[in-house]
Amino acid sequence: VMESIIDHVARTLDLSPIQVRQINFLADNQRTPYGQSIGKTLLPAMWAHLEETAKVSARLKEIEAFNKQPNQHLTRGLTIIPTMYGVNFPVSFLNQSGALVHIYQDGTVMVSFCTQSWWD
């Protein structure tokens, strides 16, 4: 749902969804809705590094050119989405999670993550 909202905001403001995400990064010392202090955030630097090393701008131009070709059954897309997941348990040892990263032979990547449940 949130990605649909970001897409709508981007179209309304004539921005890319990636730009809307950047504008809404949490800032240093900002608090989350759960009251957790961000402290110093590394996200802007990490984001810039990712955009540069993944050649996001060039790839988006290639995708736009591809999608202008007359083929109604095949389109391409690319996005980068920052995710922050604060579990906010009252004791720090409960605030744990894990991630599983799949890198497929065609270059696609899938990331799955979850929080450890101590009560199961």
Residue, then its C-alpha position, 0 to 999 in steps of 0.5 A: v500500500m505504501e509503495s502505491i502512495i509513494d508512486h501517486v505522490a511521485r506522479t503528482l509532483d512530477l518526481s521519480p518514486i526514488q526521489v520521493r523515497q530519498i526526500n523521506f529518509l529519516a534524518d540524524n537524531q530523528r525518532t521513529p514512530y516507536g520512539q527509537s532514536i536514529g542517532k547518526t544515519l548512514l542511509p544517504a551515503m549508502w544510498a548514493h553508493l548503491e546508486e553509483t555502483a549499481k549504475v541506477s541512472a544508466r539502467l533506468k534510461e535503458i529500461e525507459a528506452f526498452n519500454k518505449q519499444p512496441n511490445q505490449h506483453l513485455t516491460r522492464g522495471l527497476t527500483i530501490i526501496p529503503t526498509m527500516y524495521g524497528v521491532n521495539f521490544p523492551v529488552s535489547f536481546l529480543n530485538q533481533s532479526g535475520a535476512l536471507v538473500h537470493i542472487y539468481q543467475d539472471g541477476t535478480v535478487m530476492v531478500s527475505f527477512c523476519t524477526q526472531s520470535w522467542w515465544d514460539 
